[in-house]
Amino acid sequence: MINAAYLHIPFCEHICHYCDFNKVFLKGQPVDGYLDALNKEIILTVEQFPTKKIDTIFVGGGTPTSLNEQQLYRFCENINQNLPIGENYEFTFEANPGDLTREKLQILKDAGVNRISLGVQTFNNELLKKIGRVHQAKDVFQSVANAKEVGFENISIDLIFSLPTQTIMDLKETLTEAFSLDITHYSAYSLIIEPKTVFYNLLKKGKLPTPGEDTEAAMYDLMMEEMDKHGFKQYEISNFSIPGYESRHNLTYWNNDYYYGFGAGAHSYVNGFRRSNIGPLKKYIDQINNGNLPVIDEHPVSFAEQMEEEMFLGLRKTEGVSIPKFTSKFGKNPLELFRKEIEDLINKKWLEINDEYIFLTKEGRFLGNEVFQSFLGVVQP
């Protein structure tokens, strides 16, 4: 059953130096034509892959709130009309501090959006400039205050650590500011330098002074310690929340469940197939206007791959992989299926098991990617 939907708005008024998501500068783009195509894609997809109800919607980008008020209203109206949204749902909208006006917030609130995710990254204004952000720390406080006044209770912010020239003290100060917001959720990621970004080009030229692996590890340790101290439970490698405010949408991915992905460059996992959409806007729009779904790649996930994915996605969660759930879902006990890999990782003190779960140790969280790779290509098709 498909219970989740991701919708992609690729427009940005500026491009951040680290971002490799599918995005374009807003100016001069066929925004209305894109929204029409996106709506058609939703209708076509739900007709082809029907579901009874959607429990979680996530609108990401790009910058979804770069849409003007009329576009935002129409976009939300289309979602409500064409997706079978359940009663107890989570509806998240990503936004940039500074462009989240009270008017736009009210439109979102009236449309049923009940969770806001702000791309903050750091509260250091100099660092914000260096990474290509145009907002300042004061804009974060104003955006959060506006959201609360309009009636949003579930607010999350994204933070990035191991930024160029960032120090431990910078991160401590950012966390102090972040905790003063009195919000429900934090996502915290170490900087990953991806190809086709400004930072990647600078790194190749030797012009990107990064803190280094030891400092990055110390920053992650500080992040976990401070989050715990302030009452935020780490429920996934990069995510912390007040209990009860975990991101239900992101848990869809880590639970290896099906989800729709709508929009240019979006990914989906539907009825045993992982699918990727066309990225370039004109090609995406043309494909849909010709009556076709904009899928550029489709990969059937084999039974062996499903079991491996269940392991390495589930291990991202602090609680880990449920042994009874895995056994019920696949008819195989993961402790037997991955015996050698699990024993090796336990000996390295990166993994632990109890009666119900296989989970990362604290040390294992620092080396998550190495742990996850251990489960790839293990099960014979």
KOLGULO-65006 format. One line per 2 residues: their letters; for each residue x, y, z of N, C-alpha, C, O, CB. Coordinates in steps of 0.2 Angstrom, whole numbers. Glycine has a CB too. Layout:
<sites>
a = X Y Z X Y Z X Y Z X Y Z X Y Z  ...
</sites>
This chain:
<sites>
mi = 4 -6 0 0 0 0 4 6 0 9 7 4 -5 0 6  2 11 -4 6 17 -5 3 22 0 -3 24 -1 6 20 -12
na = 7 25 5 4 29 10 7 36 11 6 40 15 4 26 17  12 37 6 16 43 7 17 46 0 17 43 -5 23 42 10
ay = 18 53 -1 19 56 -7 24 62 -6 24 66 -1 13 59 -10  29 62 -11 34 67 -11 33 72 -17 32 69 -22 41 65 -11
lh = 32 78 -16 31 83 -22 37 87 -23 39 90 -18 25 86 -22  40 88 -29 46 92 -30 44 99 -33 42 99 -39 51 88 -34
ip = 46 104 -30 46 111 -33 53 113 -35 57 115 -30 42 116 -29  55 113 -41 63 114 -42 65 121 -43 71 123 -44 64 111 -49
fc = 61 126 -41 63 133 -42 66 136 -36 64 135 -30 57 137 -44  72 140 -37 75 144 -32 77 151 -34 78 152 -40 82 140 -30
eh = 77 155 -29 78 162 -31 86 163 -31 89 168 -33 75 167 -26  89 158 -28 97 158 -28 99 151 -27 95 147 -25 100 163 -22
ic = 105 149 -29 107 142 -28 113 142 -23 118 145 -23 110 140 -35  112 138 -18 117 137 -13 123 133 -15 122 129 -20 114 133 -7
hy = 129 134 -13 135 132 -15 136 124 -14 140 121 -18 141 135 -12  132 121 -10 132 114 -8 127 110 -12 127 104 -11 133 113 -1
cd = 122 113 -15 116 109 -17 117 106 -23 119 109 -28 110 114 -17  115 99 -23 115 95 -30 108 93 -31 107 88 -36 120 90 -29
fn = 103 95 -28 96 93 -30 94 96 -36 97 101 -39 91 95 -24  89 93 -39 86 96 -46 83 102 -45 78 103 -42 81 91 -49
kv = 86 108 -47 84 114 -46 86 119 -52 90 118 -56 86 117 -40  82 125 -53 83 130 -58 82 137 -55 78 137 -50 79 129 -64
fl = 85 142 -57 83 149 -55 76 150 -57 74 148 -63 88 154 -59  73 153 -53 66 154 -54 64 159 -59 59 158 -63 63 157 -47
kg = 68 164 -60 67 170 -65 66 167 -72 71 163 -75 72 175 -65  61 168 -76 60 166 -83 58 159 -84 57 157 -89 66 167 -86
qp = 56 156 -78 54 149 -79 47 148 -80 43 152 -78 57 145 -73  44 143 -83 37 141 -84 34 138 -78 32 133 -78 36 137 -90
vd = 33 142 -73 31 140 -66 24 137 -67 22 132 -65 32 145 -61  20 141 -70 13 139 -71 12 133 -75 8 128 -73 8 145 -73
gy = 16 132 -80 16 126 -84 18 120 -81 16 115 -82 20 128 -91  23 121 -76 26 116 -72 21 113 -67 20 107 -67 32 118 -69
ld = 17 118 -64 12 116 -59 6 112 -63 3 108 -60 9 122 -56  5 114 -69 -1 111 -73 2 104 -74 -2 99 -73 -2 115 -79
al = 8 103 -76 11 96 -78 11 92 -71 10 86 -72 18 97 -81  13 95 -66 14 91 -60 7 89 -58 6 83 -55 17 96 -54
nk = 2 93 -58 -5 91 -57 -7 85 -61 -11 80 -59 -10 97 -57  -6 85 -68 -8 80 -72 -4 73 -70 -7 68 -71 -6 82 -80
ei = 2 74 -68 6 68 -66 3 65 -60 3 59 -60 14 70 -64  1 69 -55 -3 66 -49 -9 62 -52 -10 56 -49 -5 72 -44
il = -13 65 -56 -19 62 -58 -17 55 -62 -20 50 -60 -23 66 -63  -13 56 -67 -11 50 -71 -8 44 -66 -10 38 -67 -6 51 -76
tv = -4 46 -61 -1 41 -57 -6 37 -52 -5 31 -52 5 44 -53  -10 41 -49 -15 39 -45 -20 34 -48 -22 29 -46 -18 44 -41
eq = -21 36 -55 -25 32 -59 -22 25 -60 -25 20 -60 -27 35 -66  -15 25 -62 -12 19 -63 -10 15 -57 -10 9 -57 -5 21 -67
fp = -8 19 -52 -6 15 -45 -11 18 -40 -9 22 -36 1 16 -44  -17 16 -39 -22 18 -34 -20 16 -27 -17 11 -26 -29 16 -36
tk = -22 21 -23 -21 19 -15 -27 22 -12 -31 26 -14 -15 23 -13  -28 19 -6 -34 21 -2 -33 28 2 -38 32 2 -36 16 3
ki = -27 29 5 -26 35 8 -19 37 9 -14 32 9 -29 35 15  -17 43 9 -10 46 10 -10 48 17 -14 52 19 -9 51 5
dt = -5 46 21 -4 48 28 1 53 28 1 57 33 -2 42 32  6 54 24 11 59 24 13 62 17 14 58 13 17 56 28
if = 13 68 17 15 72 11 21 76 13 21 80 18 9 76 8  26 77 8 31 81 9 33 85 3 34 82 -2 38 77 11
vg = 33 91 3 34 96 -2 41 99 -2 42 102 3 29 101 -3  46 97 -6 53 99 -6 55 102 -12 51 103 -17 57 93 -4
gg = 61 104 -12 64 107 -18 71 107 -19 75 102 -16 62 114 -18  74 112 -22 71 118 -24 69 122 -18 71 120 -12 66 118 -29
tp = 65 127 -19 62 131 -13 54 131 -15 52 136 -19 65 138 -13  50 127 -12 43 127 -13 40 134 -12 35 136 -15 40 122 -9
ts = 42 137 -7 39 144 -5 42 149 -10 40 155 -8 40 146 2  45 148 -15 47 153 -20 41 154 -25 41 159 -28 53 151 -24
ln = 36 150 -24 30 151 -28 26 157 -25 27 158 -19 25 144 -27  23 161 -30 19 167 -27 13 164 -24 11 158 -24 18 172 -33
eq = 9 169 -21 3 167 -17 -2 163 -21 -5 158 -18 0 173 -13  -3 166 -27 -8 162 -31 -6 155 -33 -10 151 -33 -10 167 -37
ql = 0 155 -35 3 148 -37 3 143 -31 1 137 -32 10 149 -39  5 146 -25 5 142 -19 -2 139 -18 -3 133 -16 7 146 -13
yr = -7 144 -18 -14 142 -17 -17 136 -22 -20 131 -20 -19 148 -17  -15 138 -28 -17 133 -33 -14 126 -32 -17 121 -33 -16 136 -40
fc = -8 126 -31 -4 120 -30 -7 116 -24 -8 110 -25 4 122 -29  -8 119 -18 -11 116 -13 -18 113 -14 -20 108 -12 -11 120 -7
en = -21 117 -18 -28 115 -19 -28 109 -24 -32 104 -23 -32 121 -23  -23 108 -28 -23 102 -33 -21 96 -29 -24 91 -30 -17 104 -38
in = -17 97 -24 -15 91 -19 -21 89 -16 -22 83 -16 -9 94 -14  -25 93 -13 -30 91 -9 -36 88 -13 -39 84 -11 -33 97 -5
qn = -36 90 -20 -41 88 -24 -39 81 -27 -44 76 -28 -43 92 -30  -33 79 -28 -31 74 -32 -27 68 -28 -26 63 -31 -27 76 -37
lp = -26 69 -21 -23 64 -17 -28 62 -12 -31 67 -9 -16 67 -14  -29 56 -11 -34 54 -5 -30 54 2 -28 49 4 -36 46 -7
ig = -31 60 4 -27 61 11 -31 59 16 -37 60 17 -26 69 12  -28 55 21 -31 52 27 -33 57 32 -31 63 31 -27 46 30
en = -36 55 37 -38 60 43 -32 62 47 -31 67 48 -44 57 47  -28 57 49 -23 58 54 -16 59 49 -12 54 49 -22 53 59
ye = -15 64 46 -10 65 41 -4 70 44 -6 74 48 -13 67 35  1 69 41 7 74 41 8 77 34 9 74 30 13 71 44
ft = 8 84 34 9 87 28 14 93 29 13 98 32 2 91 26  20 91 26 26 95 27 28 100 21 27 97 15 32 91 29
fe = 29 106 22 32 110 17 39 113 19 40 115 24 27 116 16  43 112 14 50 115 15 50 123 14 46 125 9 55 112 11
an = 54 127 17 54 134 16 61 137 18 64 134 22 48 137 20  62 142 15 68 146 17 67 152 22 62 155 21 72 149 10
pg = 70 152 27 69 158 31 70 165 27 74 165 23 74 158 37  65 169 28 66 176 25 61 176 19 58 182 18 73 177 22
dl = 59 171 16 54 171 11 47 168 13 43 167 9 56 168 4  47 167 19 41 164 22 36 169 25 36 170 31 42 158 27
tr = 32 173 21 28 178 23 22 175 27 20 169 26 26 182 17  19 179 31 13 177 35 7 176 30 4 171 31 11 183 39
ek = 7 179 24 2 177 19 3 170 17 -2 167 16 2 183 14  9 169 15 10 162 12 9 157 18 6 151 16 18 161 10
lq = 11 158 24 10 154 29 2 152 30 0 147 32 13 156 36  -1 158 30 -9 157 31 -12 152 25 -16 148 26 -12 164 31
il = -9 153 19 -12 149 13 -10 142 15 -14 138 14 -8 151 7  -4 141 17 -2 134 19 -6 131 24 -9 125 24 5 133 21
kd = -7 135 30 -11 133 35 -18 131 33 -21 126 35 -11 138 41  -21 135 29 -28 134 27 -29 128 22 -34 125 22 -31 141 23
ag = -23 126 19 -23 121 15 -22 114 18 -22 109 15 -18 122 9  -21 114 25 -20 108 28 -13 107 30 -11 101 33 -23 103 25
vn = -8 111 28 -1 109 29 0 110 37 -3 115 40 4 115 26  3 105 40 3 105 47 10 105 50 12 104 56 -1 100 50
ri = 15 105 45 22 104 48 27 109 43 26 108 37 25 97 48  31 113 46 35 117 42 43 115 43 45 114 49 34 125 44
sl = 46 114 38 54 113 38 58 118 35 57 120 29 55 106 35  62 122 39 66 127 37 73 125 36 76 122 40 65 133 43
gv = 75 128 30 83 126 29 87 132 32 88 137 29 84 126 21  89 131 38 93 136 42 100 135 41 104 140 39 91 135 49
qt = 103 129 42 110 127 41 115 129 46 118 125 49 112 129 34  115 136 48 119 138 53 116 145 55 113 148 51 126 139 51
fn = 118 147 61 116 154 64 122 159 63 121 165 65 113 154 71  127 157 60 133 161 59 132 165 52 132 162 47 140 157 59
ne = 131 171 53 130 175 47 135 175 42 134 175 35 128 182 48  142 175 44 147 174 39 147 168 36 149 167 30 154 175 43
ll = 146 162 39 146 156 36 140 155 31 141 152 26 145 150 42  134 158 33 129 158 28 131 161 22 129 159 16 123 162 31
kk = 134 167 22 137 170 16 141 165 12 141 164 6 140 176 17  146 162 15 151 157 12 148 151 9 150 149 4 156 155 17
ig = 142 149 11 139 143 8 133 145 3 130 141 1 136 139 14  132 152 2 128 154 -3 121 155 -1 116 156 -5 128 149 -9
rv = 120 155 6 113 157 8 112 164 8 117 168 9 112 154 15  106 167 7 105 174 7 101 176 13 100 182 15 101 176 1
hq = 98 172 18 95 174 24 100 175 29 106 173 28 90 169 26  98 178 35 102 179 40 99 176 46 93 174 46 104 187 42
ak = 103 176 52 100 172 58 93 175 60 89 172 62 105 173 64  93 182 60 87 185 62 81 183 58 75 183 61 88 193 62
dv = 82 181 52 76 179 48 73 173 50 67 171 49 78 178 40  78 168 53 75 162 56 70 163 61 65 160 62 81 158 58
fq = 72 168 66 68 169 72 61 172 70 56 171 72 72 174 77  62 177 64 56 180 62 51 175 59 45 175 60 57 185 57
sv = 54 170 55 50 165 51 47 160 56 41 158 55 54 161 46  50 158 61 48 154 66 42 157 70 37 154 72 53 151 71
an = 43 164 72 38 167 76 32 168 71 26 167 74 41 174 77  33 170 65 27 170 60 23 163 60 17 163 60 29 172 53
ak = 27 158 59 24 151 59 20 150 65 14 147 65 29 146 58  22 151 71 19 150 77 12 154 78 7 152 80 23 151 83
ev = 13 161 76 7 165 76 2 163 71 -4 164 73 9 172 74  3 160 66 -2 157 61 -5 151 64 -10 149 62 1 156 54
gf = -1 148 68 -4 142 71 0 135 70 -3 130 72 -11 141 69  6 136 67 10 130 66 13 128 73 17 132 76 15 131 61
en = 12 121 75 15 119 81 21 114 80 25 113 84 10 115 85  21 111 74 26 106 72 31 110 67 30 110 61 23 100 69
is = 37 112 70 42 116 66 48 112 66 51 110 72 42 123 68  52 111 61 58 108 60 63 113 57 61 117 53 58 101 57
id = 69 112 59 75 116 55 80 111 53 82 106 57 77 122 59  83 112 47 89 109 45 95 112 47 96 118 47 89 107 38
li = 100 109 50 107 111 51 112 107 47 111 101 46 108 111 59  118 111 45 123 107 42 129 109 46 131 114 48 124 110 35
fs = 133 103 48 140 104 51 146 102 47 144 99 42 140 101 58  152 104 49 158 102 45 158 107 39 160 105 33 158 95 43
lp = 155 113 40 155 118 34 162 121 33 166 121 38 150 124 36  164 124 28 171 127 27 172 132 32 168 136 33 171 130 20
tq = 178 131 35 180 136 41 176 135 47 178 139 52 180 143 38  171 131 47 167 131 54 171 128 59 175 123 58 161 127 52
ti = 170 130 65 174 128 71 169 124 76 163 125 75 178 133 75  171 121 81 167 118 86 163 123 90 157 123 91 171 114 91
md = 167 129 91 163 135 94 158 137 90 152 139 93 169 140 96  159 138 84 153 140 79 147 136 80 142 138 80 156 140 72
lk = 148 129 80 143 124 80 139 125 87 133 125 88 145 117 79  143 126 93 140 127 99 136 133 99 130 133 102 146 128 105
et = 138 138 96 134 144 96 128 143 92 122 146 94 138 150 93  128 140 86 122 138 82 117 134 86 111 136 86 125 135 76
lt = 120 129 90 115 125 94 112 129 99 106 128 101 119 119 97  115 134 102 112 138 108 107 142 105 101 142 108 118 143 111
ea = 108 145 99 102 149 95 97 144 93 91 146 94 105 152 89  98 138 91 93 134 88 89 131 94 82 131 93 96 127 85
fs = 91 130 100 87 128 105 83 133 108 78 132 111 92 125 111  85 139 107 81 145 109 74 146 105 70 150 108 85 151 109
ld = 74 142 100 68 143 96 62 140 98 56 142 97 69 141 89  63 135 103 57 131 106 53 128 100 47 129 100 53 136 110
it = 56 123 96 53 120 91 53 112 93 55 110 98 56 121 84  50 108 88 49 101 89 54 96 86 55 91 88 42 99 87
hy = 58 99 81 62 94 77 68 97 74 68 103 72 58 91 72  74 93 74 80 96 71 83 90 66 83 84 68 85 98 76
sa = 85 92 60 89 88 56 95 90 55 96 96 54 85 87 49  101 86 56 108 89 56 112 84 52 113 78 54 110 89 64
ys = 115 87 47 119 83 42 126 86 42 127 92 42 115 83 35  131 81 41 137 84 39 138 86 32 134 83 28 143 78 41
li = 142 91 30 142 93 23 145 87 19 150 84 20 147 99 23  141 86 14 144 81 9 145 85 2 140 88 0 139 75 7
ie = 151 85 -1 152 89 -6 151 85 -13 154 80 -14 160 91 -6  146 87 -16 143 83 -22 146 86 -29 147 92 -29 136 83 -22
pk = 147 82 -34 148 84 -40 143 89 -43 137 89 -41 149 79 -45  145 94 -47 141 99 -51 139 104 -46 133 107 -47 135 95 -54
tv = 142 105 -40 141 110 -36 147 115 -36 152 114 -38 139 108 -29  145 121 -33 151 126 -32 156 124 -28 162 125 -29 148 133 -29
fy = 154 121 -22 159 118 -18 164 113 -21 170 112 -19 156 115 -11  161 108 -25 165 103 -28 170 106 -33 176 104 -32 160 99 -32
nl = 168 111 -36 173 115 -41 179 118 -36 185 118 -38 170 120 -45  177 121 -31 182 124 -26 186 119 -23 192 120 -23 178 128 -21
lk = 184 113 -21 188 108 -18 193 106 -23 199 104 -22 183 102 -16  191 105 -30 195 102 -35 201 107 -36 207 105 -38 192 101 -41
kg = 200 114 -35 205 119 -35 209 120 -29 214 124 -29 202 125 -38  207 116 -24 211 117 -17 209 123 -14 213 126 -10 218 117 -18
kl = 203 126 -15 201 132 -12 195 131 -7 191 136 -6 199 137 -18  194 125 -4 189 124 0 191 121 7 193 115 7 183 119 -3
pt = 192 126 12 195 124 18 190 120 23 187 124 27 198 130 22  190 114 22 185 110 27 188 108 33 194 108 34 183 103 23
pg = 184 107 39 187 106 45 191 99 46 195 99 50 181 106 50  189 94 42 193 88 42 189 83 46 184 84 50 200 89 46
ed = 191 76 45 187 71 48 186 71 55 181 69 58 190 64 46  192 72 59 192 72 66 187 77 69 183 76 74 199 73 69
te = 187 83 66 183 89 68 176 87 67 171 89 71 185 96 65  175 84 61 168 82 59 165 77 64 159 78 66 168 79 52
aa = 169 73 66 167 68 71 165 71 78 160 69 81 172 62 72  170 76 80 168 79 86 162 83 86 159 84 91 175 84 88
my = 161 86 80 155 90 79 148 86 80 143 88 83 155 94 72  149 80 77 143 75 77 142 73 84 136 72 86 144 69 72
dl = 147 72 88 147 70 95 144 75 99 139 74 103 154 68 97  146 81 98 143 87 101 135 88 100 131 89 104 147 93 99
mm = 134 87 93 127 87 91 122 82 95 117 84 98 126 86 83  125 76 95 121 71 99 120 72 106 115 71 109 124 64 98
ee = 126 74 109 126 76 116 121 82 118 117 81 123 133 78 119  121 87 114 117 93 116 110 92 114 106 94 118 120 99 111
md = 109 88 109 102 86 108 99 82 113 93 83 116 101 82 101  102 77 116 100 73 121 99 77 128 94 76 131 105 67 123
kh = 104 82 129 103 86 135 97 90 135 94 92 140 110 90 135  95 92 129 89 97 128 83 93 127 78 96 125 90 102 122
gf = 83 87 128 76 83 127 74 81 120 69 79 119 71 87 130  79 81 116 77 79 109 80 72 108 86 71 108 80 84 104
kq = 76 67 106 78 60 105 80 59 98 77 61 93 72 55 107  86 56 98 89 54 91 85 48 89 87 42 92 97 53 91
ye = 81 49 84 78 43 81 80 40 75 78 35 72 70 44 81  85 44 72 88 42 66 95 45 66 96 50 69 84 44 59
is = 100 43 62 107 45 62 107 53 62 111 56 65 110 42 56  103 56 58 103 63 57 97 67 59 96 73 58 104 65 50
nf = 93 64 63 87 67 65 85 66 73 86 61 76 81 64 61  82 72 75 81 72 83 74 76 84 73 80 80 87 76 86
si = 70 73 88 64 76 89 62 76 97 64 71 100 59 73 85  57 80 98 53 79 105 49 72 103 46 72 98 49 85 106
pg = 49 68 108 45 61 107 38 63 104 34 67 107 45 57 113  36 60 99 29 61 96 30 65 90 25 66 86 25 64 101
ye = 35 69 89 36 73 83 41 71 78 44 75 74 38 80 86  42 64 78 47 62 73 44 63 66 38 63 65 48 54 74
sr = 48 64 61 45 65 54 43 58 51 46 54 50 51 67 49  36 58 51 33 52 48 35 51 41 35 45 39 25 52 49
hn = 36 56 37 37 55 30 44 52 29 45 47 26 37 62 26  49 54 33 56 52 32 56 44 35 60 40 32 61 56 36
lt = 52 43 40 52 36 42 49 31 37 50 25 37 47 36 48  45 34 32 43 30 26 49 27 23 49 21 21 38 34 22
yw = 54 31 21 60 29 18 64 24 22 66 19 19 64 35 16  65 25 28 69 21 32 65 15 34 69 10 36 71 25 39
nn = 59 15 34 55 8 35 54 4 28 51 -1 28 48 10 38  57 7 23 57 4 16 50 3 14 49 -3 11 61 -3 17
dy = 46 8 15 39 7 13 38 11 6 43 14 4 34 10 18  33 9 2 31 12 -4 30 20 -3 27 22 2 26 9 -8
yy = 31 24 -9 29 31 -9 29 33 -16 33 31 -20 34 35 -4  24 38 -17 24 42 -23 30 47 -24 31 50 -18 17 45 -25
gf = 32 48 -29 37 54 -30 35 58 -36 35 55 -42 44 52 -31  32 64 -36 30 68 -41 34 74 -42 37 77 -38 23 71 -39
ga = 35 76 -49 39 82 -50 45 80 -54 47 74 -54 40 86 -44  48 85 -57 54 84 -61 60 82 -57 62 85 -51 57 91 -64
ga = 63 76 -59 69 73 -55 67 69 -49 71 67 -45 73 79 -53  60 69 -47 58 65 -41 59 58 -42 59 55 -47 51 67 -40
hs = 60 54 -36 60 47 -36 54 44 -32 51 47 -28 67 45 -32  53 38 -34 47 35 -31 49 27 -30 53 25 -33 40 36 -35
yv = 45 24 -25 45 17 -24 38 14 -24 35 15 -19 49 15 -18  36 11 -30 29 10 -31 28 2 -33 31 0 -38 26 14 -36
ng = 25 -2 -29 23 -8 -31 29 -13 -34 29 -16 -39 18 -8 -37  34 -12 -30 40 -16 -31 45 -13 -36 50 -16 -38 38 -23 -34
fr = 44 -7 -38 48 -3 -43 51 3 -40 47 7 -38 45 -2 -50  57 4 -41 60 11 -40 61 15 -46 63 12 -51 67 10 -36
rs = 58 21 -46 57 25 -52 60 31 -51 60 34 -46 50 25 -54  63 34 -57 66 41 -57 62 45 -63 61 42 -68 74 41 -58
ni = 61 51 -61 58 55 -66 63 59 -70 68 60 -68 53 60 -63  61 62 -76 65 66 -80 66 72 -76 62 75 -73 61 68 -87
gp = 73 75 -77 75 81 -73 73 87 -76 71 92 -73 82 80 -71  76 88 -83 75 95 -86 67 97 -87 63 92 -88 78 94 -93
lk = 66 103 -85 59 105 -84 55 104 -91 49 102 -91 59 112 -82  58 107 -96 54 106 -103 53 99 -105 47 98 -107 59 110 -108
ky = 58 95 -104 56 88 -106 51 85 -101 47 81 -103 63 84 -105  51 86 -95 46 84 -90 39 86 -92 35 82 -93 48 86 -83
id = 39 93 -94 32 96 -95 30 93 -102 24 91 -103 33 103 -96  34 92 -107 32 89 -113 30 82 -113 25 80 -116 38 90 -118
qi = 33 78 -109 31 71 -108 24 70 -105 20 66 -108 36 67 -104  23 74 -100 16 74 -97 11 77 -102 5 74 -102 16 78 -91
nn = 12 82 -105 7 85 -110 6 80 -116 1 81 -119 10 92 -113  11 76 -117 9 71 -122 5 65 -119 4 60 -123 16 68 -125
gn = 3 65 -113 -1 60 -110 3 54 -107 0 49 -105 -5 57 -115  10 55 -106 14 50 -103 16 52 -96 17 58 -95 20 48 -108
lp = 18 47 -92 21 48 -86 28 50 -87 31 47 -92 21 42 -81  32 54 -83 38 57 -85 44 52 -82 49 55 -80 39 64 -82
vi = 43 46 -82 48 41 -79 54 40 -84 52 38 -90 45 34 -77  60 41 -82 66 40 -86 69 34 -85 73 31 -89 70 46 -85
de = 68 31 -78 71 25 -77 67 21 -72 64 24 -67 78 26 -73  67 15 -73 62 10 -68 66 4 -67 69 1 -72 55 9 -72
hp = 67 2 -61 71 -4 -59 67 -8 -54 65 -6 -49 77 -1 -55  65 -14 -56 62 -19 -52 66 -21 -46 72 -23 -47 59 -25 -56
vs = 64 -20 -40 68 -22 -34 67 -30 -33 61 -32 -31 66 -18 -28  72 -33 -33 72 -41 -32 71 -42 -25 72 -38 -21 78 -44 -35
fa = 69 -48 -24 67 -51 -17 74 -50 -13 74 -48 -7 65 -58 -17  80 -52 -16 86 -51 -12 87 -44 -11 90 -42 -5 92 -54 -16
eq = 86 -39 -15 88 -32 -14 83 -29 -9 85 -25 -5 87 -28 -21  77 -31 -9 72 -29 -4 74 -31 3 74 -26 8 65 -32 -5
me = 77 -37 4 80 -39 11 86 -35 13 87 -32 18 81 -46 11  90 -33 8 96 -29 9 94 -22 11 97 -19 15 101 -30 3
ee = 90 -19 7 87 -13 8 84 -12 15 85 -7 18 83 -10 3  80 -17 17 77 -17 24 82 -16 29 81 -13 34 73 -23 25
mf = 88 -19 28 93 -19 33 97 -12 33 97 -9 38 99 -24 32  99 -10 27 103 -4 28 99 2 29 102 7 31 108 -3 22
lg = 93 2 26 89 8 28 86 8 35 86 13 38 82 8 23  84 2 37 82 1 44 87 3 49 85 5 55 79 -5 45
lr = 93 2 48 99 3 53 100 10 53 104 12 58 105 -1 50  97 15 49 98 22 50 94 24 56 96 29 60 95 26 44
kt = 89 20 58 85 22 64 88 20 70 92 15 70 78 18 63  88 24 75 91 22 82 88 16 84 92 12 87 90 28 87
eg = 82 14 84 79 8 86 82 2 82 82 -4 84 72 8 86  84 3 76 86 -2 71 81 -6 68 76 -3 66 90 -6 75
vs = 83 -12 66 79 -16 62 75 -21 66 78 -24 70 83 -20 56  69 -21 66 65 -26 70 66 -33 67 64 -34 61 57 -24 70
ip = 68 -38 71 69 -45 69 62 -48 68 62 -51 63 73 -48 75  57 -47 72 51 -50 71 48 -48 64 45 -51 60 46 -49 77
kf = 48 -41 63 45 -38 57 48 -40 51 45 -42 46 45 -30 58  55 -41 51 59 -43 45 57 -50 44 55 -52 38 66 -42 47
ts = 57 -54 49 55 -61 48 48 -62 45 47 -66 41 56 -65 55  43 -58 48 36 -59 45 36 -56 38 32 -59 34 32 -54 50
kf = 39 -51 37 39 -48 30 42 -52 24 39 -53 19 42 -41 30  48 -56 26 51 -59 21 52 -67 22 54 -70 18 58 -57 21
gk = 49 -69 28 49 -76 29 56 -79 31 58 -85 30 47 -80 23  61 -74 32 68 -76 34 70 -72 40 69 -66 41 73 -75 28
np = 74 -75 44 77 -72 50 83 -68 48 88 -71 46 78 -77 56  83 -62 49 89 -58 47 96 -60 51 101 -60 48 88 -50 48
le = 95 -63 57 101 -65 61 104 -71 57 110 -72 58 99 -67 68  100 -75 54 103 -81 50 105 -79 43 110 -81 41 98 -86 50
lf = 101 -74 40 102 -72 33 109 -68 33 113 -69 28 97 -68 30  110 -64 38 116 -60 38 121 -61 43 124 -57 46 114 -52 38
rk = 121 -68 45 125 -70 51 132 -67 51 134 -64 56 125 -78 52  136 -69 46 143 -67 45 144 -59 46 148 -57 50 146 -69 39
ei = 140 -55 42 140 -48 42 139 -45 49 142 -41 52 135 -45 37  133 -48 52 131 -45 59 137 -47 64 138 -43 68 125 -48 61
ed = 139 -53 64 145 -55 69 151 -51 68 154 -49 73 147 -63 68  153 -50 62 159 -45 60 158 -38 63 162 -35 66 160 -45 53
li = 152 -36 62 150 -29 64 150 -28 72 151 -23 75 144 -26 61  147 -34 75 147 -34 82 154 -34 85 155 -31 90 143 -40 85
nk = 158 -38 82 165 -38 84 169 -32 84 173 -30 88 169 -44 80  167 -28 79 170 -21 78 166 -16 83 169 -10 83 169 -19 71
kw = 161 -18 86 157 -14 91 154 -8 87 153 -3 90 162 -11 96  152 -10 81 147 -5 77 140 -7 78 136 -3 76 150 -5 70
le = 139 -13 80 132 -16 79 130 -19 86 135 -23 89 131 -20 73  124 -19 88 122 -23 94 115 -26 92 112 -24 87 121 -19 100
in = 113 -32 96 107 -35 95 104 -36 102 107 -37 107 107 -41 91  97 -36 102 94 -38 108 88 -43 106 88 -45 100 91 -32 112
de = 83 -44 110 78 -49 108 74 -47 102 72 -51 99 73 -50 114  73 -40 101 69 -38 95 72 -34 90 70 -34 84 64 -34 98
yi = 78 -31 91 81 -27 86 88 -28 85 92 -30 89 80 -20 89  90 -26 79 98 -26 77 99 -18 76 95 -15 72 99 -30 70
fl = 104 -15 79 104 -8 79 112 -6 80 116 -9 82 100 -5 85  113 0 77 120 3 78 121 5 85 117 7 89 120 9 73
tk = 128 4 87 130 7 93 131 14 92 131 17 86 137 3 95  133 18 97 135 25 96 141 26 91 141 30 87 136 29 103
eg = 146 21 92 152 21 88 150 20 81 152 23 76 157 16 90  145 15 80 143 13 73 139 19 70 139 19 63 138 8 74
rf = 136 24 73 133 29 70 138 34 66 136 37 61 129 33 75  144 34 69 149 38 66 152 35 59 154 38 55 155 39 70
lg = 150 28 58 153 24 53 147 21 49 148 16 46 158 19 55  141 24 49 135 22 46 136 19 39 134 13 38 130 26 46
ne = 139 23 35 140 21 28 144 14 27 142 10 23 143 26 24  149 13 31 153 7 31 149 1 33 149 -4 30 159 8 35
vf = 145 2 38 140 -3 41 135 -5 35 134 -11 34 136 -1 47  132 0 32 127 -1 27 130 -5 21 126 -9 18 124 6 25
qs = 136 -3 19 139 -7 13 140 -14 15 140 -18 10 146 -3 12  140 -16 21 142 -23 23 136 -27 21 137 -33 20 143 -24 30
fl = 130 -24 20 124 -28 18 122 -28 11 117 -31 8 118 -26 22  126 -25 6 125 -25 -1 128 -31 -4 134 -32 -3 128 -18 -4
gv = 124 -34 -9 127 -39 -13 128 -46 -9 131 -50 -11 133 -37 -16  125 -46 -3 126 -52 1 121 -58 0 123 -64 -1 125 -50 9
vq = 115 -56 -1 110 -61 -3 110 -63 -10 109 -59 -15 103 -59 -1  110 -70 -11 110 -72 -18 103 -72 -21 99 -74 -18 113 -79 -18
p = 103 -69 -27 96 -69 -30 93 -76 -31 87 -76 -34 96 -65 -37
</sites>
